[in-house]
């Protein structure tokens, strides 16, 4: 199996969860308005047809958008997903670099809106939209 190179600017993602642990290693890079996640697709990420599983794409798009909203809102906010839609545009396969880039964040006091594009080796494979409830952390 061919493996892909990790693009410049990405480092090991420092925020792990029980859900994403089996998908490690995950990578991220921060921009002013987003936390971009990345992943070299492997066989462990595929469905029975050999394509990257839509559940993985959905979960990581949700993760990237939530982290991006959190970055825009600042350290005092926590977020809970209240709506998430994903359109699958094409397939992703093993050996490809998957990138989850949040391209739009509209923060608010009670809701935060986000949109992300998922690419496989630079080609669009999914787009996602989410709404998050903003929950202020206690001081």
C-alpha positions, -999 to +999 in steps of 0.1 A: +000+000+000+012+034-009+014+060+019+010+097+015+033+124+028+022+147+056+018+182+041+039+210+054+024+229+084+007+198+099+018+183+132+004+155+153-030+166+166-028+173+204-065+168+212-075+132+214-107+114+224-118+079+228-137+081+195-107+093+174-081+071+192-085+042+168-079+066+138-046+079+150-024+094+139-044+125+133-027+158+123-037+194+125-026+229+116-041+261+128-050+291+108-064+324+121-099+312+117-098+274+117-083+242+130-076+220+099-075+183+105-057+158+083-053+121+081-035+096+058-062+072+049-055+036+057-074+003+054-086+007+090-105+037+079-125+019+051-159+003+047-165-031+031-162-016-004-127-002+003-137+034+004-130+057+034-161+052+056-186+080+057-188+078+095-152+087+098-156+116+074-186+128+092-171+126+127-138+143+117-157+171+098-178+177+129-146+177+150-128+202+127-158+225+126-163+224+164-126+231+171-127+259+146-157+275+162-141+271+196-109+288+184-129+318+170-150+321+202-121+318+225-112+297+256-144+306+275-167+286+253-176+250+249-197+237+220-223+210+215-234+199+180-271+205+174-273+200+137-249+184+112-253+176+075-228+160+052-229+157+014-207+131+000-193+143-033-170+115-043-150+086-027-118+087-008-094+057-008-065+043+012-032+061+006-048+095+001-044+125+023-077+135+038-081+171+049-109+187+069-109+224+063-134+247+080-140+275+056-167+295+073-175+303+109-202+326+121-200+329+158-228+340+181-236+342+217-259+311+217-252+294+183-222+291+160-225+281+124-197+265+103-191+250+069-162+226+060-149+209+029-132+175+030-107+167+003-088+135-007-054+144-022-069+179-029-100+167-046-134+174-029-150+144-014-175+159+011-189+191+023-204+196+058-225+222+076-230+223+113-247+244+140-233+243+175-248+254+208-224+277+226-221+267+263-201+291+284-177+273+307-180+282+344-153+306+358 
